[in-house]
Amino acid sequence: MFRKIFVFVVILVFFTTGCSNENSDMYEVNRSDMTEKLVNINFDYQLPAKLPFEVQSIQANRPPTDQAMFSLAFYGPNGEYLFLDVSNSEIKRESENNMEEVKIGDKTGSYLENDQGAKMLFWKSNGVSYQLSLKEAEEQQGYNKNDLIMVAESFE
């Protein structure tokens, strides 16, 4: 009897974990890797604590002007990457058409998937505008809107 129950539990666990098509694993991001690249930013902002892939490298970009904005690019080991644009003003959106309103914790944001397969999430928090853009490697098809929402909810 014990053996039958054990086999049943093993099979149940196998089907529960093996048949999921969502990429729900989130990876911790080293905050110091981000903040050391963002010296002289003159406004309060938040950064993600988790991403849907393991981060291999991070690049930071700032415009040559004194605009209150910056970008971070997170690159994963399998060709995936996520861009984060942060601005102390409005971020110009690609298109208001086809935007889906989504909940990000207690905030409201907008989600868009463009024709090239990029997934984008926009929201504001404490007067700061955020845009996450996720592009998968061609052989991947696992990331979705919920992954971006989970990243946005991890901001601190």
Secondary structure, DSSP 8 states (H G I E B T S, - for coil): -HHHHHHHHHHHHHHHHHT--S----EE--HHHHHTT-TT--S-----SEESS---EEEEE--SSS-SEEEEEEE-TTS-EEEEEEESS----S-STT-EEEEETTEEEEEEE-TTS-EEEEEEETTEEEEEEEE--TT-----HHHHHHHHHT--
